[in-house]
């Protein structure tokens, strides 16, 4: 059996798994490329903030893993949204980074992942890659909607008095909120 007919006999699931395996071997390269692309959208103040940069790096890494896992599992996949993305969205709101900039970064990352998937096009049937790209979009939309929601929640929290903000954060901590950000609370949690 030649290579072309072998590719035709693979299931969509097998193709997704093989594609993701190939992309995971390139994950460091993908993360670096996305990080550099989203950093190009940074303001000078962001560039100087080491904590913001570190959060951005962690968000890129978790978001790439989210994208690859979503591709591998297909359109019915409901992956937990990356916690780093929620924390970074709130940090962006506190740092004065506009929501438009935050969302443009996700769109830029999505475009880059799509470009890298297309780099792999010669190894897979065209229809299979089209299906992967179609199923990737709802996951990116869901991620961006969640990030926007976290960002807006943080803006609402910032509009409240300092006492109200601390009370809201303590409630989140007590509720076991996975996206809880302890920044701004004067308490040593590792004690």
Secondary structure, DSSP 8 states (H G I E B T S, - for coil): --HHHHHHHS-HHHHHHHHHHHHHHTHHHHHHHHHHHHHTT--HHHHH-HHHHHHHHHHHHHHHHHHHHHHHH-TT------HHHHHHHHHHHHHT--HHHHHHHHHHHHHHHHHHHHHTGGGS-HHHHHHHHHHHHHHHHHHHHHHHHHHHHHHHHHHS-HHHHHHHHHHHHHTT-TT---TT--S-TT-
